[in-house]
Amino acid sequence: MSKSGSLPRFSDEYEDDEEVELIDSPDCAKNLQSLMIRLLISLFFIGCISGAVIWSFVNGECGVDDECSNVHHRDASKNFSIFIDQYSKKEGMYITTYRLPQGSTNQVPKQEEYQSFWFQSDTNKTLVHQITPTVTIYAFDHHAYWYDTSASKPQCRFDPNMNYLTYIKNLGMTNLERHHSEFEETHNGEKVFVYQGNPNEVLLTNVNQSAFLVTAYADATTGALLAWDTYFTSETDSSEMVYKASYEYPNMTPASPDPSYLVTPPECSP
């Protein structure tokens, strides 16, 4: 009987092993649960960061307004057309480059840079263009307003002889052709298609000279108008003669602008 007493001893060891397994199992489950929680938290933060990056990119390109929904791209590789819905409300520039006088020792021509914006709704035949620091045109289908802030009190002049189509023709960008088959780059590195033409119709309100060339740059991806240069002839030896007038809109978006940007100022009346 004393030898058979070893059975309870082996039974106790087996029971001890079972107790160890019962203790370890809950620990593994807790570790697994903790790992899953940490993984879910990490995925949550990664998702938040990714969402923030995407939101910043979208809003940086199109603004905080819901204007990206109507963005429309067009193929500008075959022909150029300014008659689309497009707008640029930030970082637009108007640059005037003056011709160096004869015998000048200067290496860099004089330049003047100003802010400019462009809001075009071809659908509604409406264009709002900041021409100079003090002059903005509100061109509609059958008339236009010239809004001038150069005086102490803003002035707005009604012009029945100017309209949406006439103003665009005066810019010289209705009959441009593409002479290059390859992509070219603007100064800011954007891939563009380059179009040129003889601007017989150019009649800029801020330059009283004859133009001989207009070069327009259309975004290779969206087809939007990114910039154009108007070159002028030298009629006299005056140092204040304009050599080139440029409008640059690196953030031009091919979409309908917010209608609020197309509303004339309070000073304008029919």
Secondary structure, DSSP 8 states (H G I E B T S, - for coil): -TGGGHHHHHHHHHHHHHHHHHHHHHHHHHHHHHHHHHHHHHHHHHHHHHHHHHHHHHHHHH-SSS-GGG------SS-----S-EEEEEEEEEEEEE---TT---SS--EEEEEEEEEEETTTTEEEEE-SSSEEEEE-SS-EEEEE-SSSS-EEEEETT--HHHHHHHTT-SS-B---SS-EE-TT--EEEEEEE--TT---TT--S-EEEEEEEEETTT--EEEEEEEE---S--TT-EEEEEEE-TT-BSS---GGGGS--TT---
